[in-house]
Amino acid sequence: MFYKDERLALFIDGANLFAASRSLDFDVDYKLLRQEFMRRGKLLRAFYYAAIVENEEFSPIRPLVDWLSYNGYCLIAKTAREYTDSDGRRKIKGNMDIELTINVMELAPRMDHAVLFSGDGDFRPLVEGLQRQGVRVSVVSTIRGHKPMASDELRRHADNFIELDELRDVIGRPLRGNTRES
C-alpha cells in the first residue's frame, strides 16, 4: 500500500478520528501515529483539523491541540458555533471539511499519496479529484466497533481502505478518562 520513496501527507479530521477510535475503545497516540507514517514514506505534512469551543472555561481538546502544534502537526482550528436545537439541547457545530479540502488540493501537486483520517462520505469528490491528478488516496476509518464510521461510497473510491482497528497495536493506547472531541 505504501512505498518508501512516496511523498505523503496526513489529513486528520479530528472529530471523526476521535469518534472512530472511541467506537473501538482506544485512544490514538499521535506521536506514534506520526512516527508510523514517517516510516511508511516521506511525510511532507501531518494536518489535524479541530473545531474548538472558546467560551468554555476549559476546553477538553485544548491540551491535545497545543501538544499537536508543538510536535510536528499543522494544526488547523476554528471556533465552533454553539446553538440550541428544537428540543432545547445544546449542540456544537464546527465542520472543517472545506479547510481540509483546500489544504489537500493545495498540496496535491507535491504529494504522491494522501492519507485521509475520516470516514465522511462528503470527501468522495475530493478523493476522485486527487486521483485525477495522479495522487493515491488511503482512507483510515472503521467499519467495526460500536458504530461503523466509514461511508461505503468513500471506501469504494479510495485506493486503499485502512481499518483503524488494524492500527490499534501501532498507534493506540488504552482509553483515558472521558475527554471529548468537538
N, C-alpha and C positions, 0 to 999 in steps of 0.2 A: 504493500500500500504506500509506503514511503521510500524515497530514495535519498541517500546521504548527501548528494550534491544539489538537492532540490531547495530552492528558496521558498520558505513557507512562513505563513503568518497565522496567528490565532485570533479569532474574533469571538469573544465570550459574552453572550447575553447573560449577564449576572443573575437576574431574577430567574431565568429559565434553567440555568445550570444549578442554582441553589435548589429549586423545586425538584429537579430531576434527581439530584444526589440525595435529597431528603426522602424522596419516594423509595429510594434504595437503602435507606437507613445508614448513610455515611456522609461525612463532610469531605470537601475537597481540600487537599493541602496544595496551595497554589505555588509554593516553592517547588514541590515535586512535579507538579504539572508542567511548569516551565522547563525544568530540567529534562523531563521525559521528551518533550518536543524539540529541545535543543539537540538531544541525542538522535532524534529521527531525521533531522535535516538541518539546513542553515536557517535558523529562526531569525527573521527580519524584525518582527514586532509581535508583541502579545497585547492585544487590546482587551480591556474589560469595561463593559458598559453598565452603568448603575444610575438609578434614579434615587435621590436622597431626599428624605423629609427634613426640611431645615428648621421648621418651627417647633420641633420637639426638643425637650431639654437634652435628651440623649438619643442619638440615632444608633440603633444596634449595628448598622452596617458601617458606621464611620471608622471604627478601628481597622476593619478589613480594607476599606478603600485607601486609608492612609498607608497601611502596610504595602499594599499593591503599588502605590505610586512611588514608594521608595525602594522597591525591589524588582525593577525591570519591566513593569507593566505600564502601558499607556492607558491611563485612566480617563474615560470619557464619562462625565457625570452631568446630570442636570437635576434641577429641583423638581421633585414630584408634586403633583397637584392633588390636594385633598378635596373631597366632596362627600356629601351625604346622599345615599341612594334613596329611592322612593319608599323603602322600608325603614328609613331612618338610620341605616348602618353607615358607619364611617368607612369610606373607601379611599384608596390611594391609587393614582394613575401616574405612570411615568414611563411610557413607551419609548424605547431607544432604537426602534427599527430603522428610522431614517438616518440617524447618526451612524449606525453600524454600516448600513448600505453605502453611504457616501465614502466612509473610510475604506471599505473593501474595494470599491470601484477606483478610488484614487490610487491605491496600492497595486491594483491588478497588473499594470504593465511591468512591475518589478518583481512579481512573485510567480512561482510555478504551481503552488499548492496553497489553497485556503482551507483552514480548519475552522469550521463553524460550530461553536458550542451552543446549539439551540435546536429544538425540535419544532419550532414555529413554522407552520406551513406557509406563512406570508413571505418567507425567504425563498420560495421556489423560483420566482422570476430572477432573483439575484443569482442563484446557483446557475440557472440557464445562461444568464448574461456573462458570468465568469467563464463558463465552459466555451461559449462562442469566442472568447478571447484566448482560448488555449490554456486556461487555468484549471487544474484539477481541484475538485472540492470534496472534502470529507466532512460529514456531519457527525457530531458527537451528541448523543442524547440517549434516551432509554425507551424501550417498549416493554420493560419489565417493571417490577416494583408495585407499589400500591396504586399508582396511577400512570399509565403509559403517557409519555410526554412528546414522543416524536410523531409528527404528521406522516402518514403513509405516503402522501404525494411528495414530500420533501425527501424522504428516504429513497423513493424510486428514482428521483432525478440526480441525487448525489452520486459521485463516482465511487465513494465508499461510505458505508454507514458503520460507525464505531459505537458499539453498545457500551454505554458508560459503565455498566456493571462489570464489564471485562477489564476496565482500567482501575477498578477498586483497589487491587493489590499494589498498583504502581503509584496512584495519585491520591488514594483515600486515607482517611483516618476515622476513628470512631466518632460518632456524634458527640458534640459538646453543647450542653445547655439547649436553650430554646430560642436562639437568636433568629431573627427573620431577615429576609432579603426583600427589598421593595422592588 
